Amino acid sequence: MKKSILILLFLVFISQQEVLANSDKNTDNRLDLLMGKNTHKQYHDFFEKLKKSALKNDKKTIASMVEYPITVTVGHKEIEIKNREEFIFKYNTIFTKNLVGKLINQKYSDLFIKDTGIMIGQSGEILFGGICTVSDCSKFQIKIMQINN
């Protein structure tokens, strides 16, 4: 009886590990399909860098990850941010504890992905995506394009 329970627990554990791995793999596949073949690593790295930077309160790094000018919504009010310096100055108003919490708790496998960008948060608090740097979009930079807190 004990052996059967142990085997059952082991099988449950293994199946959960496969689901987690498949979830990340599914996210990778969806990114490659919608954003371009073999681009998932760039998007995954951007996402992880954003999370780590928010956790460390690294205003300068996050400011470098934004496409300017950007209009951010703070408390249902739109604020136009023209450049990196202005973003850093208003960082604490934009990246509130609530927004940082949602970002830090966001799982890669649970990102909402559309061909227009990747959303973080249940209500699309942060939208990021590729910005073409050449006319055929064969080269691009990933940037934050929208922030709603």
C-alpha positions in Angstrom: 0.0 0.0 0.0 2.8 2.5 0.9 4.6 1.6 -2.2 1.5 2.4 -4.3 1.1 5.8 -2.6 4.7 6.6 -3.2 4.5 5.7 -6.9 1.3 7.7 -7.2 3.0 10.8 -5.6 6.0 10.4 -7.9 3.8 10.2 -11.0 1.9 13.4 -9.9 5.2 15.2 -9.3 6.5 14.1 -12.7 3.3 15.2 -14.5 3.4 18.6 -12.9 7.0 19.1 -14.0 6.0 18.2 -17.6 3.1 20.6 -17.5 5.4 23.4 -16.3 8.0 22.7 -18.9 5.3 22.4 -21.6 3.8 25.7 -20.5 7.1 27.5 -21.1 7.6 25.6 -24.3 4.1 26.6 -25.5 4.9 30.2 -24.7 8.1 29.9 -26.7 6.2 28.4 -29.6 3.5 31.1 -29.6 6.2 33.8 -29.5 8.0 32.3 -32.4 4.8 32.0 -34.3 3.5 35.5 -33.7 6.7 37.5 -33.3 9.0 35.7 -35.7 10.9 32.5 -36.0 13.4 31.9 -33.1 12.6 35.1 -31.3 11.3 33.6 -28.1 14.7 33.8 -26.3 14.9 37.5 -26.9 11.4 38.1 -25.5 12.0 35.8 -22.6 15.3 37.5 -21.7 13.6 40.9 -22.0 10.8 39.8 -19.6 13.3 38.4 -17.1 15.5 41.5 -17.2 12.4 43.7 -16.6 11.3 41.6 -13.6 14.8 41.6 -12.1 15.2 45.4 -12.7 11.8 46.1 -11.1 12.7 43.9 -8.1 16.0 45.9 -7.6 14.2 49.2 -8.2 16.6 49.8 -11.1 15.0 52.9 -12.7 17.8 53.5 -15.2 17.6 50.0 -16.7 13.8 50.1 -16.9 13.9 53.6 -18.5 16.2 52.2 -21.2 13.6 49.5 -21.9 10.9 52.0 -22.9 10.0 53.3 -26.3 9.7 57.1 -26.2 7.6 59.1 -26.2 5.2 57.0 -24.2 1.8 57.7 -22.7 1.3 56.0 -19.3 -1.9 55.7 -17.5 -1.6 56.4 -13.7 -4.8 56.3 -11.7 -7.0 56.7 -14.8 -5.0 59.7 -15.9 -2.8 59.8 -18.9 0.7 61.2 -18.5 3.0 61.8 -21.5 6.6 60.9 -20.9 8.9 62.4 -23.5 12.3 60.8 -22.7 14.4 58.6 -20.4 15.2 61.4 -18.0 11.5 62.3 -17.5 10.7 58.6 -17.0 13.3 58.3 -14.3 12.1 61.4 -12.6 8.5 60.0 -12.5 9.4 56.4 -12.0 7.9 56.0 -8.5 4.6 57.4 -9.8 4.6 55.0 -12.7 6.1 51.8 -11.1 4.0 51.7 -8.0 4.3 48.8 -5.5 1.2 47.4 -6.9 2.5 47.4 -10.5 5.9 46.0 -9.4 4.0 43.2 -7.5 2.0 42.2 -10.6 5.2 42.2 -12.7 7.2 40.2 -10.2 4.4 37.6 -9.8 3.9 37.3 -13.6 4.9 33.9 -14.9 6.5 33.6 -18.3 4.1 30.8 -19.2 1.1 33.0 -18.4 2.0 35.9 -20.6 -0.8 37.1 -22.9 0.7 37.1 -26.4 -0.8 38.8 -29.5 0.8 39.8 -32.7 0.7 43.4 -31.5 2.6 42.7 -28.3 3.0 40.8 -25.0 0.9 41.8 -22.0 1.9 41.5 -18.4 -0.9 41.5 -15.8 -4.5 40.5 -15.8 -5.6 43.9 -17.2 -2.6 44.6 -19.5 -0.6 46.7 -17.1 2.5 46.5 -19.2 2.7 45.9 -23.0 6.0 45.2 -24.7 7.0 44.1 -28.1 9.3 44.4 -31.0 10.0 47.7 -32.7 11.3 47.4 -36.2 14.7 49.0 -36.7 14.8 48.3 -40.5 12.0 48.5 -43.1 11.5 44.7 -43.5 11.6 44.2 -39.7 14.4 41.7 -39.9 16.0 43.6 -37.1 14.1 44.9 -34.1 14.4 46.1 -30.5 12.1 44.9 -27.8 10.6 47.9 -25.8 7.9 48.7 -23.4 5.2 50.4 -25.4 2.4 50.9 -22.8 2.0 51.1 -19.1 -1.3 51.1 -17.2 -1.4 51.1 -13.5 
